[in-house]
């Protein structure tokens, strides 16, 4: 269909991490043939690795199929692939026989860290499987080859149980895709970056401290200082740190004559920090390119985000990535950059993050009183800090794009500290201090905060459907406390305010939702409707124009934009919009009527047409 190629090119030219972009494919009757491919563990067949087209046979205008998304696989019936990515992945495996070679290629691209993007603005008609009966002559061989190559490596998005019920897996990779903010990135270089004070405690384990410092020096591109706090090392660590601090003006050293413990040492370092942000960092970690930029960008996404941490190979809780595919430092850096490329911008809300790597504002650290020094040498003081931060109404997030290698407990081992004994003693102290805290819930052992928020969003929508906006607002407020950048909760908040007649508040909520996710196309319509209800027609026009940049296949948007232009007596622009709406949907009756009216130009278009926005 006309204009099918440009939307695909736009993704690849604006996002260097995108390896392939696929189109929306429709059958001749307008129903969906392809809107992305979902990977299923089908226990009914059984087949642990089934690739199926999502929304297959659904109407072409179903809203879920008209959103930019990332998938694990896309059909090659129409797939724009970056040439360098294609060669890096080894191209198509020619041992497949007209089936599954596209899924295999996508898995190869994904394994190398490339994004696979579904672009619904690119629309084609697909006459499926017209190559003859030989098309299906080697189905079983193709399936077996795919299984041999990928079972155990590719995690399914959905589990289809024997009883026919479905469950979304925790490892699902399907997610909304957000285009990089090119203008923001270009202006970043001219923006003065805030200083980050990195606090590193040492107590022997010199070898790991040296590796940590070396990795920071090699892979940190923004302004930072390091404040070392040594807790009475005796293995040459103090001499090493003195030498560093003597040569580096942005390095400082505090020497303690006895081991004051993890909490007290960090509090000493923070007290000396000059940065607006502080980074508590264990000395037994390795960092990689972009690590600190990523964490700072995450913290700056919203003023109510209080703490941000990375993911890692060794830690308690949901920050841990199991079975990492590397065995040496080079492998770590390669893997961490794949993670950075694949999950760029993804922040996940958590109840707590571990203290091995924590970024927060110094002002908030001071406000909550820092780390509680009564926890001694270590353990549970990070959980305590998280509860204090949440008690102030701040969210805790994990940046899924920042992977830090953690050797784990090297200070305890180097100093023969009884780690298990420390856990028992401090665990009892933690329970005394927080008697109402459910530690299993804090670690999200049974239900993740992500899943809990998703169920809350359903409750919020149910409250809206029942005509209870106040109840919906209460539900959405809980979600936003845990995740202030949840676009679904922000959009729902706007709907609830709109339903309550609080238009100013609705506008603020819709604007924030779009700031978080500029591809949230239905929010543009609601925001325009809110502006128009306040007779701010120019603002409404501007919003709908922006909406067409992200989805130029929505006939209703062009129709409503035409109505607004007509109201402003801009008949030429109104005509163009109505004609564009009809080019998308030739049977769109309101656009047909409005085109006739603008042609007559003497008959006023009533505002009820504009209310068609949903």
Phi, psi and omega in degrees: 000158185304135177078021185286331188275322186302317180298327178292314179298323182301318180296310184293328181281336183260344183231104183290347179269355178276125180264329181208149180227131181246155184266166167275125181249131181244146169288164179304335180275003176092357177275164189278130170261321179216128172219034184114162182239127179258141181260125189238138166266098186268104181277353178279322185298306354271153175205114185283355184214080181253134177254119182230145178289129179277146181062023180300126178082357178283160177303145184296340183261011178300131192299321183297333181273002182242035177236141174298129181218157170258136178233170174278341181206153177222155178286146176271008175301328170206099186221118175269120185242136174294129187300317181296323178291320179301314180291322179299323180279354179086012180067199178283142172280110187286357177282344174285152179245090174050051178173132178073355176291333177286322177295317178300316178299316180297319178297320178297319178296315180298319181299332180266009173090008180276144175278144175244113191247131173266124184244099184288350179284343175267112187237131177225155172269131183239118173269092194293140169052057180255015184271005176104171185295335180294346178306327186248020187284342182229042182298312184296322179295320179297316180297316181297320180295318178298316179299313183301326184276326196236345178298131183096339179259318180264128180266133181292152176277329186225142173253118177259109187281167183298329180278004178092351179282154182240149176220136176282131182279156179291336182271008184305143181253352180293129180204159175294142180259135178240126177294140176300145178278090187298316182294321179295320180294321181292326182276348183300323183298330181269359181267133180290122183276140182282143181291137174249127176263114179268122181256120181235121176269143176228145171205083188068205185057046184304317183304318183286325176298317180298317179296319180298311181298317180300318180293323177297315181297323183280332194235019179241116186255356182253165182299132179207161168231154175243129174248110178272135174238109182263127180260067172064049176291154180226015185247020182097358180298316183298316180297319178299315182289324176299317179298316178299309184296332178286337182260333185251118184292339180263014176248138177229155182227129171250125181252115176262141181279347176218163180284106181276352179097168185295312184294310183296320179298315178296320178299322176299314182295317180296322180299331181269352187290140176261344186285152174290331177248145174241143180238105174280120187223126176295155181276357181250045179233161170237139178246166182226174185308133174082003186299313184283323175302316181298314181294319179295316178301322178295315180297325183276359179296330179201144182293342180267004171276119187265326183217145176225136176228168180265183166259163186201175182271340187214105179187164174277153176089193189272008174278351187277132173259117185277151175053057178295146188269032180228159181230356179215178185294320178299318178297322177300312182296321178297315181294316183296325179287328173296317178299316181299319181290319185286320188247026181307126176084359183273113175252131181244128179288142178223156176286330178205159171230152182284152188279006181290336180202103185225127174252133176204168177285138180300323181299320179289320177303314179293322182298322182270002177086015179065203179278143181282114186287352179288351178276000169067228188293335178150161181098129176078346178291334177287323176296319178299316179298318180299317180295324178293320179294315177296326178296338176271003177089016180259152179267155177242128186232153172245128176274106185289353180265353180251111179249123179244133177280134181235116178292322171092115171058030183289330177291318177301315182292318183294337184246012178053039177278137180286094184297313181296320178296321178297320178298316182295313182294310182288332175297319177294320179296320179298317180295324177294321182283325182235070185296336181266359182279130175267108187293326176298321178291322179299320179274358180056046184290327186252318179227127180283153178297328177299312180293322179297317178296322179298320178291328177292323178298323177296317178297321178297318178294322178297321178295320177296315180299329180275359179079030181241075183298327180297318178295320179297317180299320179296320180293312181296327178297322178295318179297316184289337173294320179281329182212091184293353179246027175283106186295329178294319179290323178294317179295316178298323176298319177298318178298317181295318177295320180297318179295331181273359181080013180262079189292320180300315179293324178297317179300315180299318181293316180296320180296321179291321178301319180285332174294319178291316183222092182296347180267009180282078195299322183293340178289331177298317180298315180294320179295318178297319179298320179295316178298316183294327179294341177256016179060030175259068188296321180299320178295320179297318178298315181301320180295315182291327174298319178296322180300323181292339177291332182261337178210100181264020179241019180258104183297323182297322180298314180294322178298313181292325176296321176298320178300317181292320177297320179297321178299326179275006180064025174264079189292327181294315179293323178299314180301315180300320181292317179295321178294322178294319178301319181286333176291335177275317181224097185295340181261013182287102189294319181298319178293324177298313181295318182292326178294321177296317182294319180290333177291321177288327177058002178253345183259126184284137176278129182282155184285348183295336178296321182297330182291359178293344181303138177231000000 
